[in-house]
Amino acid sequence: MIRFSPVGLSAREVAESRRLHGDNVIAPPRDEPAWRLLAEKFRDPIIKVLLFAAVLSLAIGCVRSDFTESIGILCAIVLATCVGFFFEWDARRRFRRLNRVNDDIAVKVMRDGAMRSVPRREVVVGDLVVIESGETVPADGELVEAVSLKIDESTLTGEPEVDKTVDAAHFDSEATYPSNIVLRGTTVADGYGRLVVTAVGDRTEAGRVTEQAAAPNEEPTPLDRQLKRLSRLIGRVGVGLAVVIFCILLGKALFFSDLLHNDWLVVSQHVLHLFMVSVAIIVMAVPEGLSMSITLSLAMSMRRMLRTNNLVRRMHACETMGAVTVICTDKTGTLTQNRMHVQELERYDTLPERDFAEIVAANSTAFLDAEGRILGNPTEGALLAWLNEHGFSYESLRASAAIVDRLTFSTERKYMATIIRSGVSGRRMLCVKGAPEIVRAMCADDGREACVAAQLAASQSRAMRTLGIAWAETDASTCREAVARGGLHFAAVAAIADPVRADVPAAVQRCRQAGIDIKIVTGDTSATACEIARQTGLWDDAADGDANRMTGAEFAAASDEELLGRVRALKVLSRARPLDKQRLVRLLQRCGEVVAVTGDGTNDAPALNFAHVGLSMGSGTSVAKEASDITLLDDSFSSIATAVMWGRSLYRNIQRFVLFQLTINFAAIVICLAGAIFGTEMPLTVVQILWINIIMDTFAAMAMASLPPNAEVMNEKPRPRDEFIITPAMARTIFVCGGAMVALLLGMLLRWSVGGAELTLRQLTLFFSVFVFMQFWNMFNAKGFETSHSVFRSLKGGREFFLILAAIGVGQVVIVELGGEVFRTVPLTWQEWLILIGATSCFALAGEAVRALRRRQFR
């Protein structure tokens, strides 16, 4: 035990301690300024490609004195970055409202021989602090007195009730933290204590955990990896095509014209022109709308996921949830209700029910509030809740019983006793409850030893806490005297546990069916953790054993190399300290896993920060929420399964848009290439290309993002971490659909150009409209990618898609009819519109027929 002064610190000692050790304030994570949050958006790989394209486009614009294309690309960049910035900034603002921290809570300290109340922030190292039931421990400290003291350590270890004592003989050797140490942020569940503060602020255990929670995490998200690869591919293809076209054009100029007979100035100007044409191909190869579409999809998903109680703070977390392969979850408050509940109560005497209810109600210091929440000792509160569930009002029973004497529970005694004058029978009664083996020893032999032992063994094997309840008539004046006489009647054994949330087993099954491993990481005992794993369907006694569980001590003692061979099979990590969970996350990531972490306590914060996705609970600590990417407002594990479904569906929608837009780019580039080879100019103006590549693509992005999540994705395994966003099936579709479009468009041009005829304005308008409506109908092919049903099924769930699609069609008609010189169009007749729309619809019908045949083939 440390040395301390019973009169506390003097004013001079307080000032000196504050100078040496600082204030009792945990430095909050610094918010990134808004400008940095915006600048972060420009690190997106696709945005980098767009910036490069914008520079090249500006160079071309300077030569041609036409900056339309440049303005279009810059608009795409601004829209993509600003949309992402706004939604993340708005989520942060909502989060700040949700998460408030208060360091002005009053704390009782002894100073200069007098008890004083000071704000928590003013507590210093060396202060003698008094803590009582319901209060929060203000700083780390060593106990110098503990009377029936129980601490709720669930914010740090996951344990809702830990006995604390200053008697070394009763220290728990398996406890996560020493039995005479209390930590900042934990709560006094019952009893009274005095502690000497040993650490304040950032030097407390909670402070160290918070520091790790705020450490930068450089682990890229799976989508970042995909976009980086895609941007590299786009860059290489664009540069490759530009070089090929430049060589072709230069070769034609050298061998099929008299360019060499001109002076060097004419030659250099012509070569510069060819170079600019080639650079224009690079600009065209860049899908301007792609980054905007991804941002828009993520942003829309953020808003829609909020309706399912998922507050997304970091935009990419929406999609990353779909790539998750492992979920590391805490136990208390996430899998369980964080509320002790009587699972079983077995009676062993003949005392009338109302008399039994009275001895339970009177021998307790806990309360229930109006909503039924427990105030005070969680175990005692569980017994009161049991009374209410069975039709007894503990308040009226307690009020009618006159208390004669009381002996509160202590770690040393392991029982509580109360003498009452019964309001039910009028008798003077001794009521006792506590550890069954202790209470049993006070009782007369009733021949039920084997029966009681069997029940205790059965309950304890299921990691339940057991309480023995006994009574006796007495004329003793004190509880100590009455207990010493013995001869009590053993009344009952109550088996108490923190029950699993009702929705958890089904949610766990959904995740496992989706190929996601779940690991429980808790500060509770191994037996309790394994029992919860069993109840949720994670643990199979026949298949699982020691290889699938570890304690925190074993985990800390093992090297990284040893653990790398075990972490994938690990299902339960018990008696875990805060940084054990973070280490587990790091090891799983080294094994190639995409890791999500759930938690509500300060102990979970480091792991929440370093995981690919951190999921905090809405009722959790501020530190946990600060470190997370998503906050589950309803504290429900089933919301995690919903988030996985959203993430997978979102990634599929992004793939659909990539498929749609790259088909457009492929068709446009091939026509440009054909024009370079055969000498035909691309019959689309810059303004028309901008409409196709940006404005229409934005609508297309909204259409794909509006598609509702599909529960079918939960029947699939997680996609490989390094799988390219463009799958072989997507590549085939891009080349087949794009090739068909190119064939039709070039066929139109060749037919109209027979005999060297100039293209008329009406023909150019028809060409433009055919190109757009081919993309319009190709939207159905993109929508139907990797689905097991028809894209033309009922509008239910896809109404927004069809409304946006209708807007694209109407927009094209309006542009053609009213665009005039700006869009280089002339109005078409209604017969031409019918033929044009009907003919291009073959793209959707053909795609639907192919998908129907494929579904029948694999059925």
TIGU-546356 format. One record per residue (C-alpha): x, y, z. Coordinates in steps of 0.02 Angstrom, whole numbers, plus 50000, padded with zeros to 5 digits. Layout:
XYZ...
This chain:
500005000050000500635017349958500965030650087499695044650100499145058350216497395056050293497165075050285497535075750098498645087950005498955106050050498665120149926500545121249895500665102449864499195103249743500035117049642501695107549640500845091349586499915100349446501575107949388502405090949383501005080049317499785091949231497895093749236496715079049241496135081749062496325069448919496825079448766495425076848638495925071348463496235086848359494975089548222495735091548051495365109147986494085110247848495395114847717496375099047756494805088347746494505095847574496325093647521496215075347571494945072747431496275077047303497295061747355496005050647270496905041047129495565045146999495605063547047497495063447017497205056546842495875069846813497065083446869498365077146746497045076846609496515094546656498305100846635498445092646464496735099246415497245116946468498805115346359497725110546210496515124546252497925137246248498395131646072496615130646006495915145046110494515133246166494395129146350492705120346349493445103046381494575109946518493125118446604492135102246598493535092046678493825105346812491955105446850492015086446870493485088146991492645101847092490995092447102491815075947153492905083747288491605095747356490225082747368491365071147466491975085347577490205091347616489535074347666491035070147777490995087347857489125085547888489385068347967490735075648080489545089548133488195076748176489475066448270490035081248374488225083948428488105065648476489735065348572489965077448716491345075948848491225084449018492725086949132491785097849256490935083749353491135086749540492325075249634492515073449824494335075449882495165077850050496265093450055497015102450204496045090950321494335095450247493215086750121493005097249965492095096149800493165100549649492925098449461493665082349392494915092249288495695099149449496095082349528497995080049543499215065849576499255062449764497465068149797496455057649919494805054849826493185047549895492095037149778490355030249810489035020049718488535027649551490045039149536491365038749401493185036249451494035052849406495825046649385496915031149404497285027249585497715014649719496395010649848496775013950030495025009150088493674998450009491994994050087490924981949983491694990349831491214984249658491794993149502490984992649330492504990949217491514987749058492225003248974493984996348993493874977449009492084973048966491714967049143490164975349219490584970649400492324968349476492654966349662493954978349731494844976649899496374982349994496604965350075497994956349980497324939550037495764942349931496594948949773495984940649613497534933949525496584932149360495894949949360496354960749211496924974749328497494972649510496104971449638496714986949732496844997949576495425008449504495485017149337494835033249263493165031849174492565016249267491015017349376490675012449556489314999149545489184997149733490035001549897491245014849952493105017949933494535030149953495975030849832497605040149811497775046749634499305039549544499015046249367497975059949287497485065349111498455057848967499515047149086498005037049145497585020349065496115028848977497295042648918498535030148844497115021148757496455037748689498185041948622498215025748522496445029248464497035045748389498615038848307498595040448117498065024848024498915023147856498065006647809497265009647637495475004247611495084990447484494235003347372495785014447377496804999547316495564996347175495495014447118497395015647119497515000547004496125007346894496955024446881498585016046830497675005946697496775021246629498395031046624499325017246532497915014146408497725032746375499585035546348499725019646244498285024846130498985042446114500685035546059499865023545935498765037045859500205049445852501285036645759499865032545638499485050845600501325055045582501605040145468500135045245358500795063045351502555057445304502135043945177500465049245103500675068145089501945080945036502315086445215504175083445194504225095745049503685110145162504835120945266505255116345445504005128945520502525120845430503155103445477503375108145660501635115845667500875100245589501805088745709501225099545855499435097745791499625078845783500315078945960498825089046022497615076745939498515062446026498455071346194496595074046168496435055146161497205053946336495925066646398494515056846316495155040446392494955047546568493185044246633492815061546701491235056146788491985041046877492645049647033491065059947045489995044347029490955035147164490855050147280489015052147242488685033647275489615034347440488755050447492487015043947451487405027947545487975038147697486285046747704485275030947673486285020647798485855033647930484055028047913484625010547963485475017448120487225017748044487995035148067489445034747943490835046947987492085042347853491395040247679492425025547617491855015347768490195012747676491035002347543492414994747651491104985747756490704975447602492504969147593492634964247777493234946447808493414947047998492414955848135493244957548305491854961248429491814964848613490554955648720489744967148846488494979248770488784972948593488344954548597487504955648767486284968148841487504974548975486094971049099486154957049225484624945749218484044930849320484084916349199483534903049324482954902949505482754886049592481814885349758482324873049896481124877350039479264878950071479214897350118477684905650037478074915449879477654932449952478744929250104480174923849989479934939449883480034950150040481714943150098482424946249923481744964049913482244969150090484004961750084484554973549944485174991249919484864992249730483425001049641482555000749472482115016949384480485020549293481125011849135481704996549232483555000849223484604995049370485295008149489486635001149603487334983649609486914974749444486714957649528485534964249662484584973849528484344957849428483444950049577482304965249592481904964349406481484945749430480254950449568479394963149457479284950449315478404938349433477104950749493477904956949655478234975449688479934975949770479624994049823478054990249923478814974550000480374984250050479354998750118478304987450230479814978450305480674987350450482574986050444483324981050612485144978450561486144976350402487834969150354488324974750178489194963450055491084963250054492374953649953493034946150115491344940050181490564935850012488804937950081487554951350132486364950050280484874960150342483744957850494481954964050463480284964950549479224956850412477784967050342477034950850272477084938850420477594950450563479064938950607480834944750644481844937650499483674935850454483904937150265485544931650186486184930850008487914928049937489124915249867488174898549873489564889049959489654902350096487774903550121487604884650115488834882950259487684893750368486194882250340485564866550426485824850150333484254847250230484884832250130484904842049967486774844249950486914833849792485434842549710486104859949750487864855149693487184848649527486244864749494487744875449538488874865149424487634866549281487444885449300489294888949323489734878149172488674890449072489684905049145488254911349252488474920049419487594910749559486854917649719486254907549867484764914249966484364909050145483304914550294482944911050477481844917650614482944926450744482904936650902484704942350882485014960950883486404960750752486704951550591488404945250647487624937150799486194929550698487344922450565488524915250698487074904950768486864895850601485394884250565484714894650420483494887850293484244886950117482894894950009483524896049830484924897349704484814911249574485834909649414486194926949342486974931949177487104946249055485934939548920486334939348736485374952248635483884944248551484424949148375486254943948392486194925248348485274928648184486454943048142487984932348180487284918548068487024931147927488834936747941489524919047947488444914047800489234928747708490964921147739491454932947881492384926248033491884933348202493054934148352492544939048529493804949848622493324953348802494044956948974492864944049049493344926249095493654912748967492164902649027490974917449010491644922248840491514904448773489744902948839489234918848749490084912148592489084896148613487434905548634487754916248479488224901248372490084904948361490694890648469490424872148438490964860948583491244846448464492354855948343493174869748445494464868448582496014876448657496684880748484495204892448462495374902348624496714911948717496854922948871497604940248868499124934048967499444920148839499184932248696500404945048769501724931748802501694924848624502764932348485502014939448326502694924748227501824912348342500184921948337500174923748147499904905048139498464905648265497464921648242496404915348097495784900548200495564910948358493744913348409493864919648589495164931048669494724932948854495464943448993496074955148857496844971948895496484987148785498014985748672497794966848646496344970348530497374982648429498784969948413497544956748355496904968648220498674972048159499084953448151497494949548055497894963347932499624955847907498734939547865497814948647724496154950447814495004965547800494554968947981493054977348062493034980448249491514983548358491574991148530490825003448651492185005648781493765015848798494704999348789494074996648612494675013448544496435008648482495754993748386494305004148318495575016648251496755004148170495444992748094494884994947914493174999247987492845003948168491045001948227490615010348392488995009748488487905025248506487845022748695489725019648704491095030748772491605046648682493355039548656492675024348565491535034748454492945046848414494035032548353492705024148246492165025848065490345021148092489265023248248487825010948272486485022148344485405007548403486874997748478486264982748378487424969448308486124966348173486524983848107488274977148070487564963647957486514977047873488074987847848488954972947766487484970847647487524989447607489404989047577489334974147460487864981347365488744998147353490314990147281489234980847155488394997247107490115005447084490614990946973489024993446872489435011646846491245007646797490524995146673489335007946604490575022246588492035012146519490875005446385490545023546332492395027746334492845011946240491605016046101492155034246090494015030046086493835016345954492875028345842494245041345867495555028145825494585023045669494475041245621496365043045639496675027745531495365030645395495385049545397493615051745463493295065445591492365061145751490605067945720490325073745900490675091145963491585094846126489955100846204489085084646153490505074246227490375084246388488515080246397488905061846372490425060746487489915071946632488095077146640487345060646582488625050946685488125060646840486325055146814486945037546782487935037946944486375043547037485385029746953486635016247004486835023347179484945023547200484815004647177484294997147344485414984747435485154966847380485064953347515485744940747387487504947747412487514940147587487534922847508489224926347429490954925347506491954941547532492824947047375494714944047372495624958947447496674961747290495324957847162495324970747023493754981247013493584976446829493214957846834493384946446680491494946546662491484965546661492884966146532491924954346417490354964846434491314980946398492104973946240490524965346176489324979946208490614993046158491054983146002489224982045951489035000845974490595004445873489994993045732488305001745724489035019445734490395016345604489105007945493488035023645501489535034645458490095023745313488345022945240488125041645249489885044845181489735033945025490395043344876491255056344985489635065145033489705077845175488725073545332487165084145351486635092545513485155080545527486305065445507487485072345640485985074945756485405057045726487175050745759487255060345924485535054145979485895036045931487515036746032486605043546185485125031446176486295016746154487045021846321485285024646389484795006746352486485000346405486055006546579484914991446593486364979946551487404988346687485954986946810485744968546771487594964446798487794949946923485934949046964484824933646971483234942246912482584952546767483024971046762481244974446703480414967146857479244977946961479704995946996479674992147184481374995947258482035003147095480865017847066482265030747079483265021546946481855022346820481445040446862483265045646834483315035446675481755044446614482585061146654484085056246545482935051746400481885067446416483475077846434484165071146271482555074946178482525092646249484355095646202484065089646024482455099446001483065115646081484965114346080485205122945912486945129645876487595126646054487365107746037487415107745846485725099245829484115101045731482385094945787481875077345736480145071145688479155060145807479315045845682481215047645687481185047545877480125031645881481265022645758482845028745847482255023746022481515007345964483065002245868484285006246008483204996946135483864980946056485414983246165484384981046324483304967046252484814957446190485684959246357484134953346449484004938046335485824933446366485624935046555484024924746552484924910746457486374911446580485194910546730484314895446655485994887246620486574888646802484884885146882
